[in-house]
Amino acid sequence: MSTRKLTRELSQRKGQSFTPENGLFRRNPQLNKTDEPLDNNGQHNRSPEEPRSMNFSLGPQEALKSCLEDIEWEFLNNLAGKYGFPLFEGSIVSFVTDHLPDIIGAIIIAVPSIILKLYADHQQRVNVAKLNFFKSVNFSISWIEYNGITRFLKFATINEVRLEELVHENSVLVKETLKEAAKLLPEQPVMFVDYHTAASKALNKAAQNIISQQFAEGHVDRAVKKPMEMHRFYLAYTFETDDRVPQRKIRVMLCSESLLNSILKDRTPPAFARPSHAPRWDTLLCIADLYRSA
């Protein structure tokens, strides 16, 4: 098979007249119909400047069929078959002409789906680039640590699960959670302020189950009367939208009762290990205010 030979042979024929014997196309009387009289040599009697009268009364489907019929399929089949490229005249012509409306309809239906798919892929790439993980639920614990006389805000991740996993693939709870997160503002990052709703109760119970399972050893120690120290913790679902937050995700923040009371006594911001930690203090202030009003 030689593409160069095929190209050269087509190029050689390009300069020849388009006749059924040596060309790719033959004249279609339907598209070249004219009422002009012929001269003695069988040619139309008109000057070179005069445009040829054409019949454009054919519809789009008929015109396409006529153009396809103009192709010298025998020549193309012989030429392409010579280099290993078989053509199928009947299937191409009949399928395109007979199913043109269906083809157009399929394209019209497919284009919106393709656009939506491309948009979804683009949004996913944007979310990854911006570190937005809306369906990831992060469990974190916060505390105040002293270095000499300087207070530092500290927090750490203790677990992370998929939102679907947290709610046992409950699509209603997933939708309600994402809807709640979407309406939050930087100055109010706490979700489900009205904790009496069914969604809030279900999510609180789901978070308690995750934490209880992770720290089950403490329950066993308590059951066998081992010496242990107990503290009361409160949890809150948050979604921080402050631009300083490096990763946007739903968080279950665990705060000890002693931490919340200390924040209410002294709202002075502590020192932060890095500037991106500052929004976490604002979130803790909101949680402390809700704790006081509960």
C-alpha positions in Angstrom: 0.0 0.0 0.0 1.5 3.4 -1.0 -0.2 6.6 -0.1 2.3 8.5 -2.3 1.3 6.5 -5.4 -2.4 7.1 -4.6 -1.9 10.8 -4.2 0.2 11.0 -7.4 -2.4 9.1 -9.4 -5.2 11.4 -8.1 -3.0 14.5 -8.9 -2.4 13.3 -12.4 -6.2 13.0 -13.0 -6.9 16.4 -11.4 -5.8 18.2 -14.6 -8.0 16.0 -16.9 -11.6 16.7 -17.9 -14.2 15.2 -15.6 -15.7 12.5 -17.9 -17.2 9.1 -17.0 -14.1 7.5 -18.6 -11.3 9.2 -16.8 -12.6 11.4 -14.1 -14.0 11.1 -10.6 -17.2 13.0 -11.3 -19.7 13.0 -14.2 -22.0 15.8 -15.1 -25.5 15.5 -13.6 -28.1 16.7 -16.1 -30.4 17.5 -13.2 -28.0 20.0 -11.8 -26.8 21.4 -15.2 -30.1 21.7 -16.9 -30.4 24.8 -19.1 -32.8 26.0 -21.7 -30.2 27.9 -23.8 -29.9 26.9 -27.5 -27.0 24.9 -28.8 -24.7 26.1 -31.6 -23.6 23.9 -34.6 -20.8 22.4 -32.4 -23.3 21.3 -29.7 -22.1 24.0 -27.3 -24.3 26.6 -25.5 -24.4 29.9 -27.5 -23.2 32.4 -24.8 -20.2 34.6 -24.2 -17.6 33.5 -21.6 -18.8 36.3 -19.2 -22.3 35.0 -19.1 -23.0 32.8 -16.1 -24.4 29.3 -16.7 -28.0 29.0 -15.8 -28.4 26.4 -13.1 -31.4 24.6 -11.6 -31.4 25.0 -7.9 -34.9 23.8 -7.3 -33.8 20.5 -5.7 -34.3 20.1 -2.0 -31.4 19.4 0.4 -31.9 15.7 0.5 -32.3 15.4 -3.3 -29.2 17.7 -3.8 -27.1 15.5 -1.5 -28.3 12.4 -3.3 -27.5 13.9 -6.7 -24.0 14.9 -5.5 -23.3 11.4 -4.2 -24.6 9.9 -7.5 -22.1 12.2 -9.3 -19.2 10.3 -7.8 -17.6 7.8 -10.2 -17.8 4.9 -7.7 -16.5 2.4 -10.2 -13.3 4.4 -10.7 -12.9 5.0 -6.9 -13.5 1.4 -6.0 -10.9 0.2 -8.6 -8.4 2.8 -7.5 -8.9 2.4 -3.7 -9.1 -1.4 -3.9 -5.8 -1.3 -5.7 -4.2 0.1 -2.6 -6.3 -1.8 0.0 -9.1 0.7 0.7 -12.4 -0.9 -0.3 -15.4 1.4 -0.7 -19.0 0.5 -0.4 -21.1 2.7 -2.7 -24.5 1.2 -1.9 -24.3 1.5 1.9 -22.9 5.0 1.9 -25.4 6.5 -0.6 -28.5 4.7 0.6 -27.8 5.2 4.3 -27.0 8.9 4.0 -29.9 9.8 1.7 -32.5 7.6 3.3 -31.6 8.5 6.9 -30.7 12.1 6.6 -33.4 13.4 8.9 -32.5 10.8 11.5 -28.9 11.7 11.3 -29.7 15.4 11.8 -32.0 14.6 14.7 -29.3 12.4 16.3 -26.8 15.2 16.1 -29.2 17.7 17.6 -29.9 15.3 20.5 -26.2 14.4 21.0 -24.7 17.9 21.0 -26.3 19.0 24.4 -25.2 15.8 26.0 -21.6 16.3 24.7 -21.6 19.9 25.9 -22.8 18.9 29.4 -20.2 16.2 29.6 -17.5 18.6 28.6 -18.7 21.1 31.2 -18.9 18.5 34.0 -15.3 17.4 33.1 -14.2 21.0 33.2 -15.8 21.7 36.6 -14.2 18.6 38.0 -10.8 19.8 36.8 -11.5 23.2 38.3 -12.5 21.6 41.6 -9.3 19.6 41.7 -7.2 22.6 40.8 -8.9 24.7 43.6 -8.9 21.7 46.1 -12.7 21.7 46.3 -13.9 18.4 47.6 -17.6 18.9 48.2 -18.5 15.2 48.8 -15.6 14.6 51.2 -16.5 14.8 54.9 -13.5 15.6 57.1 -13.5 14.9 60.9 -11.2 17.2 62.8 -10.6 18.2 66.4 -9.5 21.6 67.6 -7.7 22.7 70.8 -5.6 25.6 72.3 -2.0 24.9 73.0 0.4 27.1 75.0 4.0 27.8 74.1 5.2 29.8 77.0 2.6 32.5 77.4 1.5 32.4 73.7 -1.7 30.7 72.8 -1.7 28.7 69.6 -4.7 27.3 67.8 -4.2 23.7 66.9 -6.4 21.2 65.0 -5.9 17.9 63.3 -7.8 15.4 61.1 -9.0 12.3 62.9 -11.0 10.8 60.0 -12.3 11.4 56.5 -15.1 9.6 54.7 -17.2 10.1 51.5 -20.5 11.8 52.1 -22.3 8.9 50.5 -20.6 6.5 52.9 -21.5 8.7 55.9 -25.2 8.6 55.1 -25.2 5.0 53.8 -25.9 6.0 50.2 -29.0 7.9 51.1 -29.5 10.2 48.1 -32.0 12.5 49.9 -29.5 13.2 52.7 -26.7 13.8 50.2 -28.8 16.3 48.4 -29.9 18.1 51.6 -26.3 18.3 52.8 -24.9 19.7 49.6 -27.9 22.2 49.5 -27.2 23.3 53.0 -23.4 23.8 52.3 -24.1 25.7 49.1 -26.0 28.5 50.9 -23.3 29.2 53.6 -21.3 32.5 53.7 -17.8 33.1 55.0 -19.1 34.8 58.1 -21.5 32.0 58.9 -19.8 28.6 58.1 -21.9 26.4 60.4 -24.4 24.0 58.7 -27.8 23.0 60.1 -28.1 25.8 62.6 -31.6 24.5 63.1 -30.6 21.2 64.6 -34.2 20.0 65.0 -34.7 19.2 61.3 -34.8 15.5 60.3 -31.7 15.9 58.1 -29.7 17.5 61.0 -30.7 14.7 63.4 -29.8 12.0 60.8 -26.4 13.6 60.1 -25.5 14.1 63.7 -26.3 10.5 64.4 -24.2 9.4 61.4 -21.2 11.4 62.7 -21.6 10.0 66.2 -21.5 6.5 64.8 -18.3 7.2 62.9 -16.6 8.6 66.0 -17.9 5.9 68.3 -16.6 3.2 66.0 -13.2 4.8 65.7 -12.8 5.2 69.5 -14.6 2.0 70.5 -11.7 1.1 72.8 -12.7 3.8 75.2 -16.2 2.2 75.5 -14.6 -1.2 76.3 -12.4 0.4 79.0 -15.4 2.0 80.5 -17.3 -1.2 80.5 -14.6 -3.1 82.4 -14.2 -0.3 84.9 -10.7 0.8 83.8 -9.5 4.1 85.2 -10.3 6.7 82.6 -10.8 10.5 82.2 -13.9 11.7 80.5 -14.6 14.9 78.6 -17.7 16.3 76.9 -17.4 17.2 73.2 -19.7 18.9 70.9 -19.8 18.5 67.1 -20.8 20.8 64.3 -21.0 20.4 60.6 -19.2 23.2 58.8 -18.4 24.4 55.3 -15.8 27.2 55.2 -16.0 29.3 52.1 -13.4 31.9 53.1 -10.8 32.4 50.3 -8.0 31.7 52.8 -9.2 28.1 53.3 -6.9 25.9 51.2 -9.4 23.0 50.9 -13.1 23.4 50.7 -14.9 20.4 52.1 -17.6 19.6 54.6 -16.1 19.2 58.1 -17.4 17.7 61.3 -15.6 19.8 63.9 -15.2 18.3 67.4 -14.8 20.9 70.2 -14.5 20.1 73.9 -16.8 21.9 76.3 -13.8 23.4 78.0 -12.6 24.9 74.7 -15.9 26.5 73.9 -16.1 28.0 77.4 -12.6 29.4 77.1 -13.5 31.0 73.8 -16.6 32.6 75.3 -14.4 34.1 78.1 -11.7 35.4 75.8 -12.4 36.0 72.1 -9.0 37.3 71.4 -7.5 35.5 68.4 -4.6 33.2 69.3 -1.5 32.8 67.3 -1.7 30.8 64.1 0.9 28.5 62.6 0.0 29.9 59.2 -2.5 32.5 57.9 -4.8 29.9 56.5 -5.6 28.8 60.1 -7.3 32.2 60.8 -10.7 31.2 59.3 -10.9 28.2 61.7 -10.9 30.5 64.6 -13.8 32.4 63.1 -15.6 29.1 62.7 -14.9 28.3 66.4 -16.4 31.6 67.4 -19.6 30.8 65.6 -19.8 27.4 67.2 -19.2 28.9 70.7 -22.0 31.4 70.1 -24.4 28.6 69.1 -23.3 26.6 72.2 -24.1 29.5 74.4 -27.5 30.0 72.9 -28.5 26.3 72.9 
